[in-house]
Amino acid sequence: MQKNVELEDGVEVLIREMTRQDAAASLAFFQSLSEEDRAYLRRDVVRPEIIEQRVREVEAGTVIRLLAVVGGEVIADGTLEFSGEEWKRHVGELRLIIAPAFRRRGLGLRMARELFLLAASARVEEILVRMMRPQKAARSIFRKLGFRQEVVLPDYVRDQDGEKQDMILMRCDLEALWQEMEDFVATGDRQRTQ
Ligand SMILES: CC(C)(COP(=O)(O)OP(=O)(O)OC[C@H]1O[C@@H](n2cnc3c(N)ncnc32)[C@H](O)[C@@H]1OP(=O)(O)O)[C@@H](O)C(=O)NCCC(=O)NCCS
């Protein structure tokens, strides 16, 4: 998958799947993030061996990883991870992080939409996102995308500083979402022909 998109302010961004050649640029992206942003990441991605692990996951097909690139620089990373467990094969977990300078410009929504399309073609029926309570922007964007807050587990995770945080789990039923979109388009078509 490879797509050129234009942000709300006219900047051109290339969204494409990650390959091994992106390892150094990907590492540079994570190293450029603030301590605060890195505090909520599941893995300590500033270590080269963790980036190598991420590349291997892509090559093994257990994740789909999209990068957003501007002038050869990685500015966002979006992941859809498939469960290895047989009884959860229809479930994908989504993760998304945008460079602070590119936030609130519509890129998060564009990346999430591309991951949704890839999830649908991989026959994923449901997408989960997990976040810690202080990640307010994340809750806001996923609500906008049709996710619902399902579970709050108090003090369930520790951030990179060792602080306990509530974990919030949101889910999105892709089948219901496609149906809603089809109904919406059909209603629009009816209104246009009336
Ligand atoms: C969450 C995140 C991915 C959003 O990316 P983004 O590119 O800024 O999002 P968009 O510009 O596409 O915003 C889409 C909508 O989400 C909501 N939103 C995004 N950031 C928000 C914020 N800081 N406060 C409130 N609402 C916000 C808004 O409704 C926004 O629409 P609007 O700008 O028209 O009001 C980004 O803030 C980020 O990388 N955060 C750190 C990592 C993280 O929390 N990842 C999610 C956990 S998996």
The ligand as a Gaussian input file, in Angstrom:
#p B3LYP/6-31G(d) Opt

LIG

0 1
 C       -3.716000      10.617000      19.136000
 C       -2.973000      11.107000      17.901000
 C       -2.559000       9.874000      17.084000
 C       -3.906000      11.991000      17.051000
 O       -3.266000      12.292000      15.812000
 P       -3.546000      13.650000      15.012000
 O       -2.868000      13.562000      13.688000
 O       -3.240000      14.821000      15.857000
 O       -5.127000      13.572000      14.806000
 P       -5.999000      14.378000      13.738000
 O       -5.369000      15.688000      13.388000
 O       -6.319000      13.469000      12.598000
 O       -7.267000      14.674000      14.624000
 C       -8.514000      14.080000      14.349000
 C       -9.488000      14.398000      15.467000
 O       -9.109000      13.764000      16.680000
 C       -9.424000      14.616000      17.782000
 N       -8.182000      15.070000      18.440000
 C       -6.914000      14.867000      18.012000
 N       -6.035000      15.408000      18.899000
 C       -6.776000      15.964000      19.881000
 C       -6.450000      16.666000      21.082000
 N       -5.177000      16.915000      21.428000
 N       -7.463000      17.092000      21.872000
 C       -8.740000      16.839000      21.528000
 N       -9.123000      16.189000      20.404000
 C       -8.151000      15.744000      19.598000
 C      -10.164000      15.799000      17.200000
 O      -11.543000      15.466000      17.149000
 C       -9.572000      15.863000      15.806000
 O      -10.399000      16.516000      14.874000
 P      -10.282000      18.113000      14.731000
 O       -8.833000      18.470000      14.675000
 O      -11.031000      18.383000      13.451000
 O      -10.962000      18.658000      15.954000
 C       -1.719000      11.985000      18.294000
 O       -2.149000      12.983000      19.180000
 C       -0.602000      11.183000      18.933000
 O        0.279000      10.675000      18.238000
 N       -0.615000      11.076000      20.287000
 C        0.411000      10.367000      21.041000
 C        0.291000       8.853000      20.870000
 C       -1.087000       8.321000      21.209000
 O       -1.713000       8.705000      22.183000
 N       -1.522000       7.350000      20.360000
 C       -2.818000       6.706000      20.508000
 C       -2.766000       5.501000      21.364000
 S       -2.642000       4.064000      20.389000

